Amino acid sequence: MRKPVIESIMGAVVLLVAAYFLVFAYTSAHQRQVDGYHLTAKFLKVGGLRVGSDVRISGIKVGSVVDERLDQTTYEAALTLSIRPDIQLPSDTVASIATQGLLGDKYIRLEPGTMTERLQAGDVLKNTRDYKSLEDTVGEFIFLATGSSNEGSRQ
């Protein structure tokens, strides 16, 4: 009779510890969206970037991706970024899609420019660099290494 009570207590302790680790992992993962002003960035390829992904400057999270949609006129991916209100970006800021390591998550990397004019809520980032997959990078490297060119290939 005493054995089932001890097993129940131990099971409850295990569940409490598991719940604690889940809460700890969620709060330390910084996956919460940043409340701030919204900017739009358009890309031809986003490479699996999704809503909730980080927006970073020099590796520090300053925002998050809050929406993604397809622009019906240009067929580009239009991402809505929420940027912390204390971060005032120059109007010539460059947005690119980067990855954490070879197989890591994707995020938006912002490279602030030098202009004194600042981006306002609702503005569109004019300078963007599309996502380059590993295959694209290897293809460019092979193209440069072999010195291949398209000149003269058609006659």
Buried (B, 14 or more C-beta within 10 A) or exposed (E): EEEEEEEEEEEEEEEEEEEEEEEEEEEEEEEEEBEBBBBBBBBEBBBEBEEEBBBBBEEEBBBBBBEBEEEEEEEBBBBBBBBBEEBEBBBBBBBBBBBEEEEEBBBBBBBBBEEEEEBEEEBEBEEBBBBBEEEEEEEEEEEEEEEEEEEEEEE
